[in-house]
Amino acid sequence: MTLESLRTQIDSIDNQMLTLLNQRMEVVRQVGELKKSNKSVIYRPEREKQILDRLHGLTNGLMTPAAIDAIYLQIFAVSRNLEMPERVAYLGPEGSFTHQAAESRFGAMSDYIALPNIRSVFESVETGRCRFGVVPIENNQEGIVNETIDLLNEKDLLIAAEAQIPVHFTFATQTDVLSEITHIYSKDIAFGQCSKFLRDYFDGHQVELVPVESTSKAAKLAAQQPRAAAICSNIASKLFGVPVLFDNIEDTDLNRTRFLVMAKDFTNQKSGQDKTTIVARLPDTNKPGVLAQFLQEFDARNINLTKIESRPLRDGATFRYWFLIEFEGHANDPGVEEILQHHAADVKWLGSYVRSLG
């Protein structure tokens, strides 16, 4: 067996794969035509989850579930663009971790719009300028994103899906000689999250740490200055063409951020691995036991609560609160349906969707 013969085998397999992908896309095109005639939604996270779960069960070789996900999420994205191209807004700038989260769900080929703040993402979806919007909701190291939580209550949008991505930082620079670097750019919080790397590699060096408004801006500056470097996301280094000298330089590999995909009109079918999010504006929240009694209804139906956040009502001088609550299950599950119907006047349903693949 020679290297040339192995490469010939790979070429033959690639040809077969391309033929099969073209066949798949032709079927996808027909599905798109059918959905258009029925005015159906193109993005179906629960259907994608079913396909991935099935393929995970079939693999018995070098293709791990993570590798299958990486390939098929891109295939899904190409398929959706064939069915009906849909614009996706996200909290910018380009190259941000929210951009990375958006691409993890909608692929590299989708039509993306970077917006300057979370409110503008919500409003772009609310007005129909974009079909979907991607915003951060929480980081497991830094906590909740209050602006997102408040807008979930304020705006009449629904959660179509969620995504969790690990927050990995890269060290990008045009030079491979560390002693030549005079400036390192990044967002202030990134310096703190990569402090061990900075101590190990630059302790005693005359290097200035320069905070900027985003890790994307850091990559852009590093691209313009041959003796500068950036601590940024991998997608930002690629976007601005700055070579990566070191990957995964963060102090902990447990840092993860969760994102929501927002839509104006959206309903997921049950997948069996669902999560539901609601806003509860309970009457007389200052009265002892009101919240406890409400939560006991979930316990009585064996529904697992996964998150509860309180936020001020801001409707007067008194201290009153509303609650964002997340739990396992779908709105069409009998127990969940009972609670939503019983508290229809006090509860706003924000969506039932597949629990994150991340």
KAQUI-V777137 format. One record per helix or strand of 3 or more residues. SS is the DSSP state (~ for helix, > for strand). FROM is the first residue (numbers start at 1). TO is the last residue. Records with the same first field share a line. If there is no record, write none. Layout:
# KAQUI-V777137
SS = FROM-TO + FROM-TO
This chain:
# KAQUI-V777137
~ = 3-38 + 45-58 + 65-84 + 97-106 + 118-126 + 146-154 + 178-180 + 188-193 + 195-202 + 215-224 + 234-239 + 290-300 + 334-342
> = 87-91 + 111-115 + 132-139 + 158-166 + 170-173 + 183-186 + 208-211 + 228-232 + 244-246 + 256-263 + 274-280 + 305-312 + 321-328 + 347-354
